[in-house]
Amino acid sequence: MRSIQAQRGFTLIELMVTLAVVAIVATIAIPAMGDMITRNRTTAAFNELQGLIGFARSESAKRPAEPVLLCASNDSAKCTGETDWSVGWIIARDANGNGSVDAGETILKVIGPLPSGIKLEVKTGTSASFNSSSLALVRTGAPAGGNQVTFKMCDSFGASEARGVVLSVSGQTRSAARDSSGNREDHNNIDFKC
């Protein structure tokens, strides 16, 4: 005689409950994963910015007679006058000190566009806004003209999580400080706005 074996498997109700649990977990996890990716991209871009500022400072000390130019560039070959450095920027020797990259002047580094959603702007001296398209470093990495400089990086989280680097008149760098309300400030103690 043949024995009848019971078939094993999931019932339709068990399958539907499992799919509902997976959908709930995915609904919670996917936005958190997007936030984590944005934060990681911004952190990586900020760390690179700090390293590149250090590189430019050290290059200025190698040849004190030749300023090192940092400027926004959307073509990776010359300063293009952009005030949004997110399009890309370059670090170059400015042998004649005219604030542009001329024939025969060496481009030391080319920095491509930042990831989508990350914005980099620069403020020099007493300017009321982040609208600098270039700056020069002289001798010991100090900004030309004796002006402090602030690099501001913002992403989709806005001013509350903005990051910044302040370059002092002596050429020393520090992270942009937070005030008593938790906002980051530029070198003139003005809150970041993104």
NUKEKE-35957 format. One line per 8 residues: number of its first residue (from 1); their letters; for each residue x, y, z of N, C-alpha, C. Coordinates in nm, 3 decimals, always signed. Layout:
<pts>
NUM> A> X Y Z X Y Z X Y Z | ...
</pts>
This chain:
<pts>
1> MRSIQAQR> +0.080 -0.117 +0.000 +0.000 +0.000 +0.000 +0.087 +0.126 +0.000 | +0.042 +0.220 -0.063 +0.113 +0.347 -0.068 +0.069 +0.436 +0.046 | +0.169 +0.503 +0.104 +0.132 +0.597 +0.210 +0.123 +0.737 +0.150 | +0.033 +0.810 +0.200 +0.015 +0.946 +0.152 +0.095 +1.038 +0.244 | +0.185 +1.114 +0.181 +0.266 +1.207 +0.260 +0.204 +1.347 +0.252 | +0.206 +1.411 +0.365 +0.152 +1.547 +0.370 +0.253 +1.642 +0.304 | +0.203 +1.732 +0.226 +0.291 +1.830 +0.164 +0.316 +1.944 +0.261 | +0.441 +1.990 +0.260 +0.477 +2.098 +0.352 +0.501 +2.224 +0.271
9> GFTLIELM> +0.477 +2.340 +0.327 +0.498 +2.468 +0.259 +0.433 +2.580 +0.338 | +0.432 +2.697 +0.277 +0.372 +2.812 +0.341 +0.228 +2.824 +0.296 | +0.148 +2.869 +0.388 +0.011 +2.900 +0.348 +0.010 +3.041 +0.292 | -0.095 +3.073 +0.224 -0.107 +3.206 +0.166 -0.105 +3.314 +0.275 | -0.165 +3.287 +0.387 -0.167 +3.384 +0.497 -0.027 +3.405 +0.553 | +0.051 +3.298 +0.571 +0.188 +3.311 +0.621 +0.273 +3.393 +0.525 | +0.256 +3.371 +0.397 +0.331 +3.446 +0.296 +0.294 +3.594 +0.300 | +0.168 +3.625 +0.313 +0.124 +3.764 +0.317 +0.176 +3.835 +0.442
17> VTLAVVAI> +0.175 +3.767 +0.556 +0.227 +3.828 +0.679 +0.377 +3.855 +0.665 | +0.452 +3.761 +0.608 +0.596 +3.779 +0.587 +0.623 +3.898 +0.496 | +0.550 +3.909 +0.386 +0.567 +4.021 +0.295 +0.532 +4.154 +0.362 | +0.431 +4.155 +0.446 +0.393 +4.278 +0.517 +0.505 +4.321 +0.612 | +0.565 +4.226 +0.684 +0.675 +4.259 +0.775 +0.795 +4.313 +0.697 | +0.828 +4.251 +0.583 +0.939 +4.298 +0.499 +0.911 +4.440 +0.448 | +0.789 +4.467 +0.408 +0.753 +4.600 +0.359 +0.767 +4.706 +0.469 | +0.726 +4.673 +0.590 +0.737 +4.768 +0.702 +0.884 +4.796 +0.733
25> VATIAIPA> +0.965 +4.693 +0.739 +1.109 +4.711 +0.767 +1.174 +4.794 +0.656 | +1.141 +4.767 +0.530 +1.199 +4.841 +0.418 +1.157 +4.988 +0.422 | +1.032 +5.015 +0.461 +0.983 +5.152 +0.470 +1.062 +5.232 +0.574 | +1.103 +5.167 +0.680 +1.180 +5.233 +0.786 +1.327 +5.245 +0.746 | +1.383 +5.141 +0.687 +1.528 +5.134 +0.662 +1.573 +5.217 +0.542 | +1.495 +5.225 +0.437 +1.540 +5.292 +0.314 +1.568 +5.441 +0.336 | +1.479 +5.519 +0.400 +1.513 +5.661 +0.423 +1.638 +5.677 +0.511 | +1.650 +5.594 +0.614 +1.768 +5.603 +0.701 +1.895 +5.572 +0.622
33> MGDMITRN> +1.888 +5.481 +0.530 +2.004 +5.447 +0.447 +2.040 +5.565 +0.357 | +1.940 +5.633 +0.303 +1.967 +5.751 +0.220 +2.035 +5.862 +0.299 | +1.990 +5.885 +0.423 +2.053 +5.985 +0.509 +2.198 +5.947 +0.538 | +2.222 +5.820 +0.565 +2.357 +5.774 +0.594 +2.449 +5.793 +0.473 | +2.398 +5.765 +0.355 +2.479 +5.783 +0.234 +2.513 +5.931 +0.214 | +2.415 +6.020 +0.233 +2.440 +6.164 +0.220 +2.545 +6.209 +0.319 | +2.532 +6.168 +0.444 +2.630 +6.207 +0.546 +2.770 +6.155 +0.512 | +2.779 +6.033 +0.466 +2.909 +5.975 +0.431 +2.973 +6.048 +0.314
41> RTTAAFNE> +2.894 +6.084 +0.213 +2.947 +6.159 +0.099 +2.998 +6.297 +0.143 | +2.921 +6.363 +0.228 +2.962 +6.495 +0.276 +3.088 +6.485 +0.361 | +3.095 +6.385 +0.447 +3.214 +6.365 +0.530 +3.337 +6.340 +0.443 | +3.322 +6.256 +0.341 +3.435 +6.228 +0.252 +3.478 +6.354 +0.177 | +3.383 +6.432 +0.129 +3.416 +6.556 +0.057 +3.482 +6.657 +0.150 | +3.435 +6.666 +0.274 +3.493 +6.759 +0.371 +3.636 +6.717 +0.408 | +3.656 +6.589 +0.429 +3.791 +6.541 +0.461 +3.887 +6.569 +0.345 | +3.839 +6.551 +0.223 +3.922 +6.581 +0.106 +3.954 +6.731 +0.101
49> LQGLIGFA> +3.854 +6.815 +0.130 +3.875 +6.960 +0.132 +3.986 +6.996 +0.231 | +3.980 +6.943 +0.351 +4.082 +6.973 +0.452 +4.221 +6.930 +0.403 | +4.229 +6.814 +0.343 +4.357 +6.767 +0.291 +4.410 +6.855 +0.179 | +4.321 +6.901 +0.092 +4.363 +6.986 -0.020 +4.407 +7.124 +0.026 | +4.343 +7.177 +0.129 +4.387 +7.304 +0.185 +4.527 +7.288 +0.244 | +4.550 +7.179 +0.314 +4.683 +7.149 +0.367 +4.787 +7.135 +0.257 | +4.747 +7.068 +0.149 +4.837 +7.053 +0.034 +4.874 +7.190 -0.024 | +4.776 +7.276 -0.043 +4.801 +7.410 -0.100 +4.892 +7.491 -0.007
57> RSESAKRP> +4.870 +7.481 +0.123 +4.955 +7.552 +0.218 +5.099 +7.504 +0.209 | +5.119 +7.373 +0.201 +5.256 +7.321 +0.194 +5.323 +7.360 +0.062 | +5.246 +7.364 -0.046 +5.302 +7.405 -0.175 +5.343 +7.552 -0.173 | +5.270 +7.635 -0.101 +5.307 +7.777 -0.094 +5.439 +7.797 -0.019 | +5.469 +7.707 +0.074 +5.595 +7.719 +0.149 +5.715 +7.671 +0.067 | +5.691 +7.586 -0.032 +5.801 +7.533 -0.114 +5.866 +7.641 -0.199 | +5.786 +7.731 -0.251 +5.836 +7.841 -0.335 +5.774 +7.971 -0.288 | +5.834 +8.033 -0.188 +5.774 +8.153 -0.128 +5.751 +8.268 -0.227
65> AEPVLLCA> +5.825 +8.271 -0.335 +5.809 +8.382 -0.430 +5.689 +8.363 -0.522 | +5.632 +8.241 -0.526 +5.519 +8.213 -0.615 +5.395 +8.180 -0.533 | +5.295 +8.266 -0.535 +5.171 +8.234 -0.464 +5.106 +8.107 -0.522 | +5.029 +8.042 -0.438 +4.950 +7.928 -0.483 +4.806 +7.976 -0.494 | +4.747 +7.954 -0.609 +4.612 +8.001 -0.639 +4.513 +7.887 -0.622 | +4.405 +7.912 -0.553 +4.292 +7.820 -0.543 +4.175 +7.892 -0.607 | +4.110 +7.828 -0.704 +3.997 +7.896 -0.768 +3.896 +7.796 -0.823 | +3.772 +7.839 -0.827 +3.665 +7.758 -0.885 +3.691 +7.744 -1.034
73> SNDSAKCT> +3.667 +7.624 -1.085 +3.691 +7.598 -1.226 +3.596 +7.489 -1.275 | +3.515 +7.522 -1.373 +3.425 +7.421 -1.428 +3.485 +7.352 -1.550 | +3.610 +7.389 -1.586 +3.674 +7.324 -1.702 +3.808 +7.260 -1.668 | +3.849 +7.264 -1.542 +3.973 +7.200 -1.494 +4.099 +7.257 -1.556 | +4.094 +7.373 -1.618 +4.212 +7.429 -1.684 +4.240 +7.573 -1.645 | +4.138 +7.646 -1.605 +4.157 +7.786 -1.570 +4.051 +7.827 -1.469 | +4.072 +7.944 -1.407 +3.973 +7.998 -1.315 +3.856 +8.049 -1.397 | +3.735 +8.007 -1.362 +3.619 +8.042 -1.444 +3.524 +8.140 -1.376
81> GETDWSVG> +3.563 +8.194 -1.260 +3.483 +8.297 -1.196 +3.360 +8.248 -1.123 | +3.345 +8.119 -1.106 +3.230 +8.064 -1.034 +3.242 +8.099 -0.886 | +3.130 +8.124 -0.820 +3.131 +8.140 -0.675 +3.085 +8.012 -0.607 | +3.030 +7.920 -0.682 +2.992 +7.787 -0.633 +3.107 +7.692 -0.669 | +3.189 +7.661 -0.571 +3.306 +7.577 -0.595 +3.267 +7.430 -0.612 | +3.140 +7.398 -0.599 +3.094 +7.260 -0.618 +3.114 +7.212 -0.761 | +3.127 +7.307 -0.856 +3.147 +7.271 -0.997 +3.286 +7.213 -1.021 | +3.374 +7.231 -0.923 +3.513 +7.187 -0.933 +3.605 +7.304 -0.907
89> WIIARDAN> +3.730 +7.274 -0.877 +3.825 +7.381 -0.853 +3.966 +7.330 -0.878 | +4.058 +7.424 -0.885 +4.197 +7.388 -0.912 +4.290 +7.456 -0.811 | +4.406 +7.394 -0.795 +4.516 +7.451 -0.717 +4.631 +7.466 -0.815 | +4.684 +7.587 -0.828 +4.789 +7.612 -0.928 +4.891 +7.711 -0.875 | +5.008 +7.709 -0.935 +5.109 +7.811 -0.907 +5.073 +7.935 -0.986 | +5.081 +8.050 -0.922 +5.052 +8.177 -0.988 +5.181 +8.259 -0.989 | +5.273 +8.218 -1.077 +5.408 +8.275 -1.078 +5.410 +8.427 -1.088 | +5.318 +8.482 -1.167 +5.318 +8.629 -1.183 +5.221 +8.698 -1.087
97> GNGSVDAG> +5.149 +8.621 -1.006 +5.062 +8.679 -0.903 +4.943 +8.757 -0.955 | +4.895 +8.725 -1.076 +4.784 +8.801 -1.132 +4.646 +8.740 -1.103 | +4.641 +8.631 -1.027 +4.511 +8.573 -0.989 +4.446 +8.487 -1.095 | +4.523 +8.447 -1.196 +4.469 +8.355 -1.297 +4.578 +8.257 -1.338 | +4.535 +8.150 -1.402 +4.629 +8.048 -1.449 +4.665 +8.083 -1.593 | +4.791 +8.123 -1.611 +4.840 +8.162 -1.744 +4.923 +8.050 -1.804 | +4.952 +8.063 -1.932 +5.037 +7.965 -2.001 +5.169 +7.955 -1.927 | +5.213 +7.833 -1.906 +5.340 +7.808 -1.839 +5.329 +7.794 -1.688
105> ETILKVIG> +5.215 +7.830 -1.629 +5.197 +7.814 -1.485 +5.142 +7.673 -1.457 | +5.196 +7.613 -1.354 +5.167 +7.473 -1.325 +5.038 +7.456 -1.247 | +4.951 +7.369 -1.296 +4.833 +7.328 -1.221 +4.876 +7.212 -1.133 | +4.863 +7.228 -1.002 +4.910 +7.127 -0.908 +4.805 +7.020 -0.881 | +4.681 +7.059 -0.874 +4.571 +6.964 -0.848 +4.445 +7.012 -0.918 | +4.371 +6.915 -0.969 +4.238 +6.942 -1.025 +4.137 +6.865 -0.942 | +4.040 +6.935 -0.889 +3.936 +6.875 -0.808 +3.807 +6.881 -0.888 | +3.751 +6.766 -0.915 +3.630 +6.758 -0.996 +3.506 +6.804 -0.920
113> PLPSGIKL> +3.392 +6.801 -0.986 +3.267 +6.842 -0.922 +3.237 +6.758 -0.798 | +3.175 +6.821 -0.700 +3.135 +6.749 -0.579 +3.010 +6.666 -0.609 | +2.984 +6.563 -0.528 +2.863 +6.484 -0.548 +2.738 +6.571 -0.544 | +2.638 +6.531 -0.616 +2.512 +6.606 -0.623 +2.458 +6.633 -0.484 | +2.415 +6.756 -0.460 +2.356 +6.793 -0.333 +2.454 +6.852 -0.232 | +2.584 +6.852 -0.266 +2.684 +6.911 -0.176 +2.732 +7.041 -0.238 | +2.731 +7.147 -0.159 +2.770 +7.279 -0.209 +2.889 +7.330 -0.129 | +2.988 +7.385 -0.201 +3.107 +7.443 -0.140 +3.118 +7.588 -0.183
121> EVKTGTSA> +3.129 +7.678 -0.083 +3.145 +7.821 -0.110 +3.256 +7.875 -0.022 | +3.314 +7.988 -0.066 +3.428 +8.047 +0.004 +3.400 +8.195 +0.032 | +3.441 +8.239 +0.151 +3.426 +8.378 +0.193 +3.563 +8.429 +0.236 | +3.602 +8.545 +0.187 +3.730 +8.603 +0.225 +3.710 +8.740 +0.289 | +3.796 +8.770 +0.385 +3.796 +8.902 +0.447 +3.666 +8.939 +0.514 | +3.625 +9.062 +0.495 +3.505 +9.115 +0.559 +3.381 +9.104 +0.471 | +3.390 +9.031 +0.363 +3.276 +9.015 +0.273 +3.154 +8.967 +0.352 | +3.039 +9.016 +0.313 +2.915 +8.979 +0.381 +2.862 +8.844 +0.334
129> SFNSSSLA> +2.911 +8.795 +0.221 +2.858 +8.669 +0.169 +2.969 +8.578 +0.117 | +2.932 +8.455 +0.097 +3.025 +8.355 +0.042 +3.024 +8.369 -0.109 | +3.104 +8.462 -0.161 +3.102 +8.488 -0.304 +3.242 +8.497 -0.366 | +3.341 +8.440 -0.300 +3.477 +8.443 -0.355 +3.492 +8.336 -0.462 | +3.553 +8.372 -0.573 +3.578 +8.275 -0.680 +3.722 +8.227 -0.680 | +3.809 +8.296 -0.604 +3.949 +8.253 -0.596 +4.015 +8.314 -0.473 | +4.129 +8.255 -0.438 +4.212 +8.312 -0.333 +4.355 +8.265 -0.355 | +4.449 +8.341 -0.305 +4.590 +8.306 -0.319 +4.650 +8.286 -0.181
137> LVRTGAPA> +4.742 +8.189 -0.172 +4.816 +8.164 -0.050 +4.961 +8.203 -0.074 | +5.020 +8.270 +0.021 +5.159 +8.314 +0.008 +5.245 +8.251 +0.117 | +5.371 +8.247 +0.094 +5.476 +8.198 +0.185 +5.437 +8.082 +0.274 | +5.389 +8.107 +0.392 +5.363 +8.003 +0.491 +5.220 +7.949 +0.484 | +5.155 +7.965 +0.374 +5.017 +7.919 +0.361 +4.916 +8.022 +0.405 | +4.962 +8.143 +0.427 +4.872 +8.251 +0.469 +4.798 +8.307 +0.349 | +4.672 +8.345 +0.366 +4.598 +8.408 +0.256 +4.661 +8.541 +0.217 | +4.670 +8.566 +0.090 +4.723 +8.694 +0.040 +4.633 +8.807 +0.087
145> GGNQVTFK> +4.691 +8.921 +0.113 +4.614 +9.037 +0.155 +4.581 +9.040 +0.302 | +4.627 +8.938 +0.377 +4.602 +8.936 +0.521 +4.457 +8.917 +0.559 | +4.380 +8.851 +0.472 +4.239 +8.826 +0.500 +4.217 +8.683 +0.546 | +4.130 +8.667 +0.645 +4.089 +8.532 +0.683 +3.997 +8.476 +0.574 | +3.989 +8.344 +0.570 +3.908 +8.276 +0.469 +3.826 +8.167 +0.537 | +3.701 +8.152 +0.495 +3.618 +8.041 +0.542 +3.566 +7.963 +0.422 | +3.585 +7.831 +0.426 +3.528 +7.739 +0.329 +3.404 +7.678 +0.395 | +3.288 +7.689 +0.330 +3.162 +7.638 +0.386 +3.109 +7.526 +0.297
153> MCDSFGAS> +3.078 +7.412 +0.358 +3.022 +7.299 +0.284 +2.885 +7.265 +0.341 | +2.784 +7.264 +0.253 +2.647 +7.234 +0.293 +2.594 +7.116 +0.212 | +2.499 +7.046 +0.271 +2.429 +6.940 +0.199 +2.279 +6.953 +0.227 | +2.203 +6.849 +0.199 +2.058 +6.857 +0.214 +2.011 +6.871 +0.358 | +2.099 +6.852 +0.455 +2.060 +6.867 +0.596 +2.061 +7.013 +0.641 | +2.112 +7.102 +0.557 +2.107 +7.245 +0.585 +2.213 +7.295 +0.681 | +2.191 +7.415 +0.733 +2.290 +7.485 +0.815 +2.320 +7.413 +0.946 | +2.224 +7.339 +0.998 +2.247 +7.272 +1.126 +2.360 +7.170 +1.119
161> EARGVVLS> +2.384 +7.115 +1.001 +2.491 +7.016 +0.986 +2.598 +7.060 +0.886 | +2.603 +7.189 +0.857 +2.706 +7.241 +0.767 +2.843 +7.225 +0.831 | +2.945 +7.222 +0.747 +3.082 +7.210 +0.794 +3.164 +7.322 +0.736 | +3.271 +7.356 +0.804 +3.354 +7.464 +0.754 +3.497 +7.456 +0.800 | +3.585 +7.518 +0.721 +3.726 +7.531 +0.755 +3.759 +7.679 +0.751 | +3.822 +7.728 +0.857 +3.865 +7.867 +0.863 +4.017 +7.869 +0.850 | +4.064 +7.952 +0.758 +4.207 +7.973 +0.735 +4.240 +8.111 +0.789 | +4.323 +8.116 +0.894 +4.354 +8.243 +0.960 +4.454 +8.325 +0.880
169> VSGQTRSA> +4.477 +8.448 +0.922 +4.571 +8.536 +0.853 +4.714 +8.483 +0.862 | +4.741 +8.396 +0.958 +4.876 +8.338 +0.969 +4.889 +8.209 +0.889 | +4.778 +8.161 +0.834 +4.781 +8.039 +0.754 +4.742 +7.914 +0.830 | +4.705 +7.928 +0.956 +4.661 +7.813 +1.035 +4.515 +7.779 +1.003 | +4.482 +7.651 +1.005 +4.344 +7.610 +0.978 +4.279 +7.559 +1.106 | +4.148 +7.573 +1.110 +4.068 +7.516 +1.218 +3.928 +7.489 +1.164 | +3.858 +7.402 +1.230 +3.719 +7.378 +1.192 +3.636 +7.498 +1.234 | +3.535 +7.530 +1.154 +3.445 +7.639 +1.188 +3.376 +7.606 +1.320
177> ARDSSGNR> +3.381 +7.699 +1.414 +3.328 +7.678 +1.548 +3.175 +7.687 +1.549 | +3.118 +7.628 +1.651 +2.973 +7.640 +1.675 +2.951 +7.745 +1.783 | +2.845 +7.823 +1.767 +2.811 +7.920 +1.871 +2.726 +7.854 +1.979 | +2.678 +7.930 +2.074 +2.601 +7.874 +2.187 +2.470 +7.810 +2.143 | +2.419 +7.848 +2.026 +2.295 +7.787 +1.977 +2.322 +7.666 +1.888 | +2.449 +7.632 +1.867 +2.484 +7.513 +1.791 +2.509 +7.536 +1.643 | +2.500 +7.661 +1.597 +2.523 +7.692 +1.455 +2.672 +7.712 +1.429 | +2.719 +7.666 +1.315 +2.857 +7.692 +1.275 +2.868 +7.837 +1.231
185> EDHNNIDF> +2.987 +7.895 +1.254 +3.009 +8.036 +1.221 +3.133 +8.051 +1.133 | +3.130 +8.155 +1.049 +3.247 +8.185 +0.967 +3.349 +8.263 +1.050 | +3.455 +8.309 +0.986 +3.561 +8.380 +1.058 +3.517 +8.517 +1.112 | +3.403 +8.566 +1.069 +3.348 +8.691 +1.121 +3.239 +8.668 +1.226 | +3.228 +8.543 +1.274 +3.128 +8.502 +1.373 +2.985 +8.519 +1.324 | +2.964 +8.499 +1.195 +2.830 +8.505 +1.137 +2.784 +8.362 +1.109 | +2.662 +8.329 +1.151 +2.610 +8.193 +1.134 +2.605 +8.152 +0.987 | +2.637 +8.026 +0.963 +2.624 +7.969 +0.828 +2.478 +7.966 +0.789
193> KC> +2.453 +7.991 +0.663 +2.320 +7.973 +0.604 +2.340 +7.887 +0.481 | +2.256 +7.788 +0.465 +2.267 +7.698 +0.349 +2.141 +7.704 +0.264
</pts>
